[in-house]
Amino acid sequence: MGEKKTIIGPHLRTPLSTRSMMADVAIALTPALLGAIYFFGIRSLWMTLLSVAVCVASEYLWQKLLKKQITADDFSAVVTGMLIAFNMPVTVPYWIIIVADLFAILVVKQMFGGIGNNFVNPALMGRLLVMILWPGTLMQYVMPQTVGAGMDAVSTATVLSTMKSGTVGAYTYWQMFIGEMPGAIGETSKLLLLVGFGYMCYKGVVNVSSALTYIATVTVLTFVFSAEGMFAGDILTNLLGGGLIMGGCYMLTDYVFVSRRGKILYALVAGIITAAIRTFSLYPEGICFGILTANCLAGWMAMAYNRHVYGVSKKKA
C-alpha cells in the first residue's frame, strides 16, 4: 500500500505580521519625535522613552504573571507608548505619563484580551483619562524654543483654542506646517508626520483612503458649519492648527473592517463626530472623542455593513 498523504488546502501568505507592521509605525513616528526634540527640547525624548518603557514593561509583567503568551516584543506597546507621549504637552509631569501608560496597557488593552481584542484605541484612552482627571496638565502648552520661548515660558493657548475664543491667530501657515506653534509634542509638525505617513504608505501598513477620508471630512465639515465661526474663511488653519494629521494618519483604528468600503464608512463616522465636536462644543479639538466614539460604534457599523458570504444563502447569512 502506498503511503497515505494528507491534503492541505491552500493558504494566503503575506510577509506582514503584527511585529513588522508595528515596527514600521514606530519608525514612521521617529521623524516627529526628532521634530519634538528640536522644537520643545530634550525633555520630549525623556517623555517618550519613559512612556515606551512603562508600556512595554507593564505588558510583559502582566502576561508573565498571568502566564499568557508574551507579546510585549511585537512593538504594539512601543507604538502605544510613543502615541501617549506625543499627545501630551512637554510640561506634563512624568508621573501622569506613567498613569496614562498603565491605564492604556493594563485596563484598555490587556483586560480585553490584548492586541486585536481591545475595542478602543489604548493611546487615546490614556489621553482621555488625563483629560478627565487632570485637565489642567493638558493646558500647559509652551511656545517652541525655536521662536524664542524656553521651557520656563508662561503657558500659552494652542492655535485652535485661540481661534475658538475669537482671537486671530499669530502663526503663519508655514509655521503651523513645520511645527513652530504650541501643542502636544508629537502633533505640531505636520511636515514630519507626513514624512512618516509616506513611509507607512510605502510599506503598505496603513489604509490611505480611510486616513484621507477622515481628514477631508473633518476639514470640510468644520469649514462649512463654521461659516461665521472660528474657521470662517480659514480652512488651512482648520487643517494645520491642531492634531488632525496625527489623528487621521496614526490613531484612526481602521483594522476593524476588512472591506475598503467598511473602512471608509468608519472614517466618515469618526470625521463627522470630530467635526461636530470641533464646531458645536466647547472643545477646540474633538479628535480624541471622535475616534473613540467611532471605536465604540465599530461593532454596530460592522453589523450594518454585513456583506453577503459567497456560497451561503442570504437568509442564513
The 8 nearest C-alpha neighbors of each residue, nearest first, counted from 0:
[[1, 2, 3, 4, 5, 6, 7, 8],
 [0, 2, 3, 4, 5, 6, 7, 8],
 [1, 3, 4, 0, 5, 6, 7, 8],
 [4, 2, 1, 5, 0, 6, 7, 8],
 [5, 3, 2, 6, 1, 7, 0, 8],
 [4, 6, 7, 3, 2, 8, 1, 9],
 [5, 7, 4, 8, 9, 3, 10, 2],
 [8, 6, 5, 9, 10, 4, 11, 3],
 [7, 9, 6, 10, 5, 11, 12, 4],
 [10, 8, 7, 11, 12, 6, 5, 13],
 [11, 9, 12, 8, 7, 13, 6, 14],
 [10, 12, 13, 9, 8, 14, 15, 7],
 [11, 13, 10, 14, 15, 9, 16, 8],
 [12, 14, 15, 11, 16, 10, 19, 17],
 [13, 15, 16, 12, 19, 20, 17, 11],
 [16, 14, 13, 19, 20, 17, 18, 204],
 [17, 15, 19, 18, 20, 14, 13, 21],
 [16, 18, 20, 19, 21, 73, 15, 75],
 [17, 19, 73, 21, 16, 20, 74, 22],
 [18, 20, 22, 16, 21, 17, 15, 23],
 [21, 19, 23, 17, 22, 18, 204, 16],
 [20, 22, 24, 74, 23, 18, 75, 19],
 [23, 21, 19, 25, 20, 24, 74, 18],
 [22, 24, 26, 20, 21, 25, 27, 19],
 [23, 25, 27, 21, 26, 22, 28, 20],
 [26, 24, 22, 28, 27, 23, 78, 21],
 [25, 27, 23, 29, 24, 28, 22, 195],
 [26, 28, 195, 24, 25, 29, 23, 198],
 [29, 27, 25, 26, 31, 30, 195, 24],
 [28, 30, 32, 26, 31, 27, 33, 25],
 [31, 29, 33, 32, 191, 28, 34, 195],
 [32, 30, 34, 191, 29, 33, 28, 192],
 [33, 31, 29, 35, 34, 30, 36, 28],
 [34, 32, 30, 36, 35, 31, 29, 37],
 [33, 35, 31, 37, 32, 36, 38, 30],
 [36, 34, 32, 38, 184, 37, 33, 39],
 [37, 35, 40, 33, 41, 34, 43, 39],
 [36, 38, 34, 35, 40, 39, 33, 41],
 [37, 39, 143, 35, 144, 36, 145, 40],
 [40, 38, 143, 36, 35, 144, 37, 43],
 [39, 41, 36, 42, 37, 38, 43, 35],
 [40, 42, 36, 43, 44, 45, 39, 37],
 [43, 41, 45, 44, 40, 46, 89, 36],
 [44, 42, 46, 41, 36, 45, 40, 35],
 [43, 45, 47, 42, 41, 46, 48, 36],
 [44, 46, 42, 48, 47, 43, 49, 41],
 [47, 45, 43, 49, 44, 48, 42, 50],
 [46, 48, 50, 44, 84, 49, 45, 81],
 [47, 49, 45, 51, 50, 46, 52, 44],
 [50, 48, 52, 46, 47, 51, 45, 53],
 [49, 51, 80, 47, 53, 48, 52, 46],
 [50, 52, 80, 77, 48, 54, 49, 53],
 [51, 53, 49, 55, 50, 54, 56, 48],
 [54, 52, 56, 50, 51, 55, 57, 49],
 [55, 53, 51, 57, 76, 52, 56, 100],
 [54, 56, 58, 76, 52, 53, 57, 71],
 [57, 55, 59, 53, 58, 54, 52, 60],
 [58, 56, 60, 54, 59, 55, 53, 61],
 [57, 59, 61, 55, 56, 60, 71, 54],
 [58, 60, 56, 71, 62, 57, 61, 63],
 [61, 59, 63, 57, 62, 58, 64, 56],
 [62, 60, 58, 64, 63, 59, 57, 65],
 [61, 63, 67, 65, 59, 60, 64, 66],
 [64, 62, 60, 66, 61, 65, 59, 67],
 [63, 65, 61, 66, 62, 60, 67, 59],
 [66, 64, 62, 67, 63, 61, 60, 68],
 [67, 65, 63, 64, 62, 68, 69, 61],
 [68, 66, 62, 65, 69, 63, 64, 61],
 [67, 69, 70, 62, 66, 63, 65, 71],
 [70, 68, 71, 62, 67, 59, 63, 72],
 [71, 69, 72, 73, 68, 59, 58, 62],
 [70, 72, 59, 73, 55, 69, 58, 76],
 [71, 73, 70, 74, 18, 69, 55, 75],
 [72, 74, 18, 75, 70, 71, 17, 21],
 [75, 73, 77, 21, 76, 72, 22, 18],
 [76, 74, 78, 77, 21, 73, 79, 18],
 [77, 75, 79, 55, 78, 74, 54, 80],
 [78, 76, 74, 51, 80, 75, 79, 81],
 [77, 79, 81, 75, 80, 76, 25, 82],
 [80, 78, 76, 82, 122, 77, 81, 83],
 [81, 79, 51, 50, 77, 83, 78, 82],
 [80, 82, 78, 84, 79, 83, 47, 51],
 [81, 83, 85, 79, 84, 80, 122, 78],
 [84, 82, 122, 80, 86, 85, 81, 79],
 [85, 83, 47, 81, 86, 82, 87, 46],
 [84, 86, 185, 82, 184, 83, 87, 81],
 [87, 85, 183, 83, 84, 82, 185, 184],
 [86, 88, 183, 84, 85, 184, 89, 91],
 [89, 87, 183, 90, 140, 184, 91, 182],
 [88, 90, 91, 43, 184, 87, 39, 42],
 [89, 91, 88, 139, 92, 140, 136, 141],
 [90, 92, 89, 88, 136, 93, 87, 95],
 [93, 91, 94, 95, 90, 96, 136, 89],
 [92, 94, 96, 95, 91, 97, 46, 49],
 [95, 93, 97, 96, 92, 98, 91, 99],
 [94, 96, 98, 97, 93, 92, 99, 91],
 [95, 97, 99, 93, 94, 98, 100, 50],
 [96, 98, 94, 100, 95, 99, 101, 93],
 [99, 97, 95, 101, 100, 96, 102, 94],
 [98, 100, 125, 96, 102, 97, 101, 103],
 [101, 99, 97, 103, 98, 102, 54, 96],
 [102, 100, 98, 104, 103, 99, 105, 97],
 [101, 103, 106, 99, 100, 105, 104, 98],
 [104, 102, 121, 107, 125, 100, 101, 106],
 [105, 103, 108, 101, 102, 107, 106, 109],
 [104, 106, 109, 102, 101, 108, 103, 107],
 [107, 105, 102, 110, 108, 103, 104, 109],
 [106, 108, 103, 121, 104, 105, 110, 117],
 [107, 109, 104, 113, 117, 111, 106, 110],
 [110, 108, 113, 105, 112, 111, 104, 106],
 [111, 109, 106, 112, 108, 105, 107, 113],
 [110, 112, 109, 117, 108, 116, 113, 107],
 [113, 111, 109, 116, 110, 108, 117, 114],
 [114, 112, 109, 108, 116, 111, 115, 117],
 [113, 115, 116, 117, 108, 112, 109, 75],
 [114, 116, 117, 113, 112, 118, 254, 108],
 [117, 115, 112, 114, 113, 111, 118, 108],
 [118, 116, 108, 111, 119, 115, 114, 113],
 [117, 119, 116, 294, 295, 120, 111, 115],
 [120, 118, 294, 117, 291, 121, 295, 107],
 [119, 121, 123, 122, 124, 291, 252, 118],
 [122, 120, 103, 124, 123, 107, 119, 125],
 [123, 121, 125, 83, 79, 124, 120, 82],
 [122, 124, 126, 125, 120, 121, 287, 127],
 [125, 123, 127, 121, 126, 122, 128, 103],
 [126, 124, 99, 122, 103, 128, 123, 127],
 [125, 127, 123, 129, 124, 128, 130, 122],
 [128, 126, 130, 124, 129, 125, 123, 131],
 [127, 129, 125, 131, 126, 130, 132, 124],
 [130, 128, 126, 133, 132, 127, 131, 134],
 [129, 131, 134, 127, 128, 133, 132, 126],
 [130, 132, 128, 129, 134, 133, 127, 126],
 [133, 131, 129, 130, 128, 134, 127, 135],
 [132, 134, 129, 135, 130, 136, 131, 137],
 [135, 133, 130, 136, 137, 131, 132, 129],
 [136, 134, 138, 137, 133, 139, 130, 132],
 [135, 137, 138, 134, 139, 133, 91, 90],
 [138, 136, 135, 134, 139, 88, 87, 130],
 [137, 139, 135, 136, 140, 134, 156, 154],
 [140, 138, 154, 137, 136, 90, 141, 88],
 [141, 139, 154, 155, 88, 138, 181, 182],
 [142, 140, 154, 181, 155, 152, 143, 139],
 [141, 143, 181, 148, 180, 144, 140, 155],
 [144, 142, 38, 39, 145, 146, 179, 148],
 [143, 145, 148, 149, 147, 146, 38, 39],
 [144, 146, 143, 147, 38, 179, 148, 37],
 [147, 145, 144, 143, 148, 179, 142, 180],
 [146, 148, 144, 145, 149, 143, 142, 152],
 [149, 147, 144, 142, 152, 146, 143, 150],
 [150, 148, 144, 152, 151, 147, 143, 142],
 [149, 151, 152, 148, 141, 144, 39, 40],
 [152, 150, 149, 153, 148, 141, 154, 90],
 [153, 151, 149, 150, 148, 141, 154, 142],
 [152, 154, 155, 151, 141, 139, 140, 142],
 [155, 153, 141, 139, 140, 152, 156, 138],
 [154, 156, 140, 141, 153, 157, 139, 142],
 [157, 155, 160, 161, 140, 158, 154, 181],
 [156, 158, 160, 181, 159, 182, 161, 155],
 [157, 159, 161, 240, 160, 168, 162, 156],
 [160, 158, 162, 161, 157, 283, 240, 163],
 [161, 159, 163, 157, 162, 283, 158, 156],
 [160, 162, 158, 164, 159, 163, 166, 156],
 [161, 163, 165, 159, 166, 164, 229, 160],
 [164, 162, 160, 165, 229, 161, 159, 283],
 [165, 163, 162, 161, 166, 160, 229, 159],
 [166, 164, 162, 163, 229, 167, 161, 228],
 [167, 165, 162, 161, 164, 168, 163, 229],
 [166, 168, 162, 165, 169, 161, 164, 158],
 [169, 167, 170, 158, 166, 162, 161, 171],
 [168, 170, 167, 171, 158, 166, 161, 180],
 [171, 169, 168, 174, 172, 175, 180, 158],
 [170, 172, 174, 173, 175, 169, 168, 176],
 [171, 173, 175, 174, 176, 170, 236, 235],
 [172, 174, 176, 171, 175, 177, 170, 178],
 [175, 173, 179, 171, 176, 177, 172, 178],
 [174, 176, 172, 178, 173, 177, 239, 179],
 [177, 175, 173, 189, 174, 178, 190, 188],
 [176, 178, 188, 190, 174, 175, 189, 179],
 [188, 179, 177, 187, 175, 176, 180, 174],
 [180, 178, 174, 143, 175, 177, 38, 146],
 [179, 181, 178, 175, 143, 142, 182, 187],
 [182, 180, 142, 157, 141, 140, 143, 156],
 [181, 183, 157, 140, 187, 184, 88, 180],
 [182, 184, 88, 87, 86, 186, 185, 85],
 [183, 185, 85, 35, 88, 186, 89, 182],
 [186, 184, 85, 183, 31, 187, 35, 86],
 [185, 187, 242, 183, 245, 184, 188, 85],
 [186, 188, 178, 182, 185, 189, 184, 180],
 [178, 189, 187, 177, 190, 191, 176, 186],
 [188, 190, 192, 176, 191, 177, 193, 187],
 [189, 191, 193, 188, 177, 192, 176, 194],
 [192, 190, 194, 31, 193, 30, 189, 188],
 [191, 193, 189, 195, 194, 190, 31, 196],
 [194, 192, 196, 190, 195, 191, 197, 189],
 [195, 193, 191, 197, 192, 196, 190, 198],
 [194, 196, 27, 198, 192, 193, 197, 28],
 [197, 195, 193, 199, 198, 194, 192, 200],
 [196, 198, 200, 194, 195, 199, 193, 201],
 [197, 199, 201, 195, 196, 200, 27, 202],
 [200, 198, 202, 196, 201, 197, 204, 205],
 [201, 199, 203, 197, 198, 202, 205, 196],
 [200, 202, 198, 199, 203, 197, 204, 196],
 [203, 201, 199, 200, 204, 198, 23, 205],
 [202, 204, 200, 201, 205, 199, 206, 198],
 [205, 203, 199, 202, 20, 200, 206, 23],
 [206, 204, 203, 207, 199, 200, 248, 202],
 [205, 207, 208, 209, 210, 204, 253, 200],
 [206, 208, 210, 209, 205, 211, 200, 248],
 [207, 209, 211, 210, 206, 212, 263, 262],
 [208, 210, 212, 263, 266, 211, 207, 206],
 [211, 209, 247, 207, 213, 212, 248, 208],
 [210, 212, 214, 208, 213, 209, 215, 207],
 [213, 211, 209, 215, 210, 214, 208, 216],
 [212, 214, 266, 270, 216, 210, 211, 215],
 [213, 215, 211, 217, 216, 212, 247, 218],
 [214, 216, 218, 212, 213, 217, 211, 219],
 [217, 215, 213, 270, 219, 214, 218, 220],
 [218, 216, 274, 270, 214, 220, 215, 219],
 [219, 217, 215, 221, 216, 220, 238, 214],
 [218, 220, 222, 216, 221, 217, 215, 223],
 [221, 219, 223, 222, 217, 218, 216, 224],
 [222, 220, 274, 224, 218, 223, 219, 217],
 [221, 223, 219, 225, 220, 224, 230, 234],
 [222, 224, 220, 225, 221, 226, 219, 231],
 [225, 223, 221, 226, 222, 220, 278, 228],
 [226, 224, 228, 222, 227, 223, 231, 230],
 [225, 227, 231, 224, 223, 228, 222, 230],
 [228, 226, 225, 231, 229, 230, 224, 232],
 [229, 227, 225, 231, 230, 226, 224, 278],
 [228, 230, 163, 162, 231, 225, 165, 227],
 [231, 229, 233, 225, 228, 222, 232, 237],
 [232, 230, 226, 228, 227, 233, 225, 229],
 [231, 233, 230, 234, 226, 222, 227, 225],
 [234, 232, 230, 231, 235, 236, 237, 222],
 [233, 235, 237, 236, 222, 232, 238, 230],
 [236, 234, 238, 237, 233, 239, 172, 240],
 [237, 235, 240, 239, 238, 234, 233, 172],
 [236, 238, 234, 235, 240, 239, 218, 230],
 [237, 239, 235, 236, 218, 240, 234, 243],
 [240, 238, 236, 175, 241, 237, 235, 176],
 [239, 241, 236, 158, 237, 159, 238, 175],
 [242, 240, 243, 239, 159, 284, 158, 186],
 [241, 243, 186, 245, 244, 246, 187, 240],
 [242, 244, 246, 245, 241, 247, 238, 214],
 [245, 243, 247, 246, 242, 248, 189, 214],
 [246, 244, 248, 242, 249, 243, 247, 186],
 [247, 245, 250, 243, 244, 249, 248, 251],
 [246, 248, 210, 244, 251, 245, 214, 249],
 [247, 249, 245, 210, 246, 244, 250, 196],
 [248, 250, 245, 246, 247, 251, 196, 24],
 [251, 249, 246, 252, 247, 248, 245, 120],
 [250, 252, 247, 253, 246, 249, 290, 248],
 [253, 251, 254, 250, 120, 255, 294, 290],
 [252, 254, 255, 262, 251, 256, 265, 209],
 [255, 253, 256, 252, 257, 262, 206, 115],
 [256, 254, 253, 257, 297, 252, 262, 301],
 [257, 255, 254, 261, 262, 258, 253, 301],
 [256, 258, 259, 255, 254, 261, 262, 260],
 [259, 257, 261, 260, 256, 262, 263, 306],
 [258, 260, 262, 261, 263, 257, 256, 208],
 [261, 259, 263, 262, 258, 264, 256, 265],
 [260, 262, 264, 258, 259, 263, 256, 265],
 [263, 261, 265, 259, 264, 260, 256, 209],
 [262, 264, 209, 266, 260, 265, 261, 267],
 [265, 263, 261, 267, 262, 266, 260, 268],
 [264, 266, 262, 268, 263, 267, 261, 269],
 [267, 265, 213, 263, 269, 209, 264, 268],
 [268, 266, 270, 264, 265, 269, 213, 263],
 [267, 269, 271, 265, 270, 266, 272, 293],
 [270, 268, 289, 293, 266, 290, 272, 267],
 [269, 271, 213, 217, 267, 273, 216, 268],
 [270, 272, 274, 268, 273, 269, 267, 275],
 [273, 271, 289, 275, 269, 274, 270, 276],
 [274, 272, 289, 285, 270, 276, 286, 275],
 [273, 275, 217, 277, 221, 271, 272, 276],
 [276, 274, 272, 278, 273, 277, 279, 271],
 [277, 275, 280, 285, 273, 278, 274, 279],
 [278, 276, 274, 283, 285, 284, 275, 279],
 [277, 279, 275, 276, 274, 221, 280, 225],
 [278, 280, 276, 275, 277, 281, 282, 274],
 [281, 279, 276, 282, 278, 277, 275, 283],
 [280, 282, 283, 279, 277, 276, 163, 278],
 [281, 283, 280, 284, 277, 285, 276, 160],
 [282, 284, 277, 160, 159, 163, 281, 285],
 [285, 283, 277, 282, 286, 241, 159, 276],
 [286, 284, 273, 276, 277, 288, 287, 289],
 [287, 285, 289, 273, 288, 284, 290, 246],
 [286, 288, 289, 285, 290, 123, 291, 127],
 [289, 287, 291, 285, 286, 290, 292, 273],
 [290, 288, 273, 272, 286, 269, 292, 287],
 [289, 291, 293, 269, 292, 287, 288, 286],
 [290, 292, 294, 288, 293, 289, 119, 287],
 [293, 291, 295, 294, 289, 290, 288, 296],
 [292, 294, 296, 290, 269, 291, 295, 297],
 [295, 293, 291, 119, 297, 292, 296, 290],
 [294, 296, 292, 293, 297, 291, 119, 118],
 [297, 295, 293, 299, 294, 298, 300, 292],
 [296, 298, 300, 294, 299, 295, 293, 301],
 [299, 297, 301, 300, 296, 302, 295, 294],
 [298, 300, 302, 296, 301, 297, 303, 295],
 [301, 299, 303, 297, 302, 298, 304, 296],
 [300, 302, 304, 298, 299, 303, 297, 305],
 [303, 301, 305, 299, 304, 300, 298, 297],
 [304, 302, 300, 301, 305, 299, 298, 306],
 [303, 305, 301, 302, 300, 306, 261, 299],
 [306, 304, 302, 303, 301, 307, 300, 316],
 [307, 305, 304, 308, 316, 302, 303, 258],
 [306, 308, 309, 313, 305, 316, 311, 312],
 [309, 307, 311, 310, 306, 316, 313, 312],
 [308, 310, 311, 307, 312, 313, 306, 316],
 [309, 311, 308, 312, 307, 313, 316, 315],
 [312, 310, 309, 308, 316, 313, 315, 307],
 [313, 311, 315, 314, 316, 310, 308, 309],
 [312, 314, 316, 315, 311, 307, 308, 309],
 [315, 313, 312, 316, 311, 307, 308, 310],
 [316, 314, 312, 313, 311, 308, 307, 310],
 [315, 313, 314, 312, 311, 307, 308, 305]]
